[in-house]
């Protein structure tokens, strides 16, 4: 019985550490090449502002995202479920748009809870979102 408690305690401690690392690591710039394996995938990118916040909201809605909050020029969207699987289509994803600067719309993409690694899905989604925002 004591051994089982030790295993559970170690698992909880590892989960807390991985979550803390994911939260404090900065977003990395979206590179030109999709990674085959990325640890702690969190990306930032910017695109020309699509014209209006309503247009951005329509694009996000078409991708299944719901607006969670908007304050001080920062707007947060999310979709999916924390208990989804490893694919970007089902896992809970958070996209945050930051205030427009020099006609550019900066945004970040990350797992809503934690992602220790992925096979380039977050990178691919970040790029595809940017392409969709550019084309309107």
C-alpha positions as CSV (number, residue, x, y, z in Angstrom):
1,X,0.0,0.0,0.0
2,X,2.8,2.4,0.9
3,X,4.5,1.7,-2.5
4,X,1.3,2.7,-4.3
5,X,1.1,6.0,-2.4
6,X,4.8,6.7,-3.4
7,X,4.0,6.1,-7.0
8,X,1.0,8.4,-7.0
9,X,3.0,11.0,-5.1
10,X,5.8,10.9,-7.6
11,X,3.3,11.1,-10.6
12,X,1.7,14.2,-9.0
13,X,5.0,15.9,-8.4
14,X,6.2,15.2,-12.0
15,X,2.9,16.5,-13.4
16,X,3.2,19.7,-11.3
17,X,6.8,20.2,-12.4
18,X,5.9,19.7,-16.1
19,X,3.0,22.0,-15.8
20,X,5.1,24.7,-14.2
21,X,7.8,24.4,-16.8
22,X,5.2,24.7,-19.6
23,X,3.7,27.8,-18.0
24,X,6.9,29.7,-17.5
25,X,8.7,28.9,-20.8
26,X,8.3,31.7,-23.3
27,X,6.5,31.3,-26.6
28,X,8.9,30.6,-29.4
29,X,8.7,32.3,-32.8
30,X,7.1,30.2,-35.5
31,X,10.0,29.0,-37.6
32,X,10.0,28.2,-41.3
33,X,10.2,24.5,-40.9
34,X,7.8,22.2,-39.1
35,X,9.5,20.3,-36.3
36,X,9.2,16.5,-36.2
37,X,9.2,16.6,-32.4
38,X,8.8,19.7,-30.3
39,X,9.1,19.8,-26.5
40,X,6.7,22.2,-24.6
41,X,5.1,23.5,-27.9
42,X,4.1,27.2,-27.5
43,X,4.3,29.5,-30.5
44,X,4.0,33.1,-31.3
45,X,3.4,34.6,-34.7
46,X,2.1,37.8,-36.3
47,X,0.2,38.5,-39.5
48,X,-1.1,41.6,-41.2
49,X,-4.2,42.7,-39.4
50,X,-7.2,41.2,-41.2
51,X,-9.2,44.4,-41.1
52,X,-11.5,44.1,-38.2
53,X,-11.9,42.3,-34.9
54,X,-15.2,40.9,-36.2
55,X,-13.4,39.3,-39.2
56,X,-10.9,37.7,-36.8
57,X,-13.8,36.5,-34.6
58,X,-15.5,35.0,-37.7
59,X,-12.4,33.1,-38.7
60,X,-11.9,31.8,-35.2
61,X,-15.5,30.7,-35.0
62,X,-15.2,28.9,-38.3
63,X,-12.3,26.9,-36.8
64,X,-14.5,25.9,-33.8
65,X,-13.1,28.4,-31.3
66,X,-15.1,30.4,-28.7
67,X,-14.1,33.7,-27.4
68,X,-13.3,33.3,-23.7
69,X,-12.3,36.9,-22.7
70,X,-11.4,40.2,-24.1
71,X,-9.7,42.9,-22.1
72,X,-7.3,45.7,-22.8
73,X,-6.8,44.7,-26.4
74,X,-6.0,41.1,-25.6
75,X,-8.6,38.5,-26.8
76,X,-8.5,34.9,-25.8
77,X,-10.1,32.0,-27.7
78,X,-10.2,28.3,-26.9
79,X,-11.6,25.0,-28.3
80,X,-11.4,21.3,-27.5
81,X,-11.3,19.4,-24.4
82,X,-8.6,18.8,-21.8
83,X,-9.5,15.1,-21.9
84,X,-9.1,15.1,-25.7
85,X,-6.4,13.0,-27.4
86,X,-2.9,14.1,-28.6
87,X,-4.1,15.5,-31.9
88,X,-4.4,19.3,-32.2
89,X,-8.0,18.9,-33.5
90,X,-9.3,17.4,-30.2
91,X,-6.9,18.7,-27.5
92,X,-7.8,21.9,-25.7
93,X,-6.0,24.8,-27.5
94,X,-5.7,28.4,-26.5
95,X,-5.1,31.2,-28.9
96,X,-4.5,34.7,-27.6
97,X,-4.5,37.8,-29.9
98,X,-2.5,40.8,-28.7
99,X,-3.0,44.5,-29.5
100,X,-2.3,45.4,-33.1
101,X,1.1,47.0,-33.6
102,X,2.3,48.6,-36.9
103,X,-0.7,47.0,-38.7
104,X,0.4,43.5,-37.5
105,X,-1.7,41.2,-35.4
106,X,0.4,39.2,-33.0
107,X,-1.0,36.0,-31.6
108,X,0.1,33.0,-29.5
109,X,-0.9,29.3,-29.6
110,X,-0.5,26.9,-26.8
111,X,-2.2,23.9,-25.1
112,X,-4.8,25.2,-22.7
113,X,-3.5,23.0,-19.9
114,X,-0.1,21.5,-20.7
115,X,1.7,19.8,-23.6
116,X,5.1,18.2,-22.8
117,X,5.7,17.4,-26.5
118,X,4.0,17.1,-29.9
119,X,4.9,16.1,-33.4
120,X,4.6,19.5,-35.0
121,X,0.8,19.8,-34.7
122,X,0.9,23.0,-32.8
123,X,3.4,24.5,-35.3
124,X,1.2,23.4,-38.2
125,X,-1.9,24.9,-36.6
126,X,-0.2,28.2,-35.8
127,X,1.0,28.4,-39.5
128,X,-2.4,27.5,-40.9
129,X,-4.2,30.0,-38.6
130,X,-1.8,32.7,-39.8
131,X,-2.4,31.8,-43.5
132,X,-6.2,31.9,-42.9
133,X,-5.9,35.3,-41.1
134,X,-3.8,36.7,-44.0
135,X,-6.3,35.5,-46.7
136,X,-9.3,36.7,-44.7
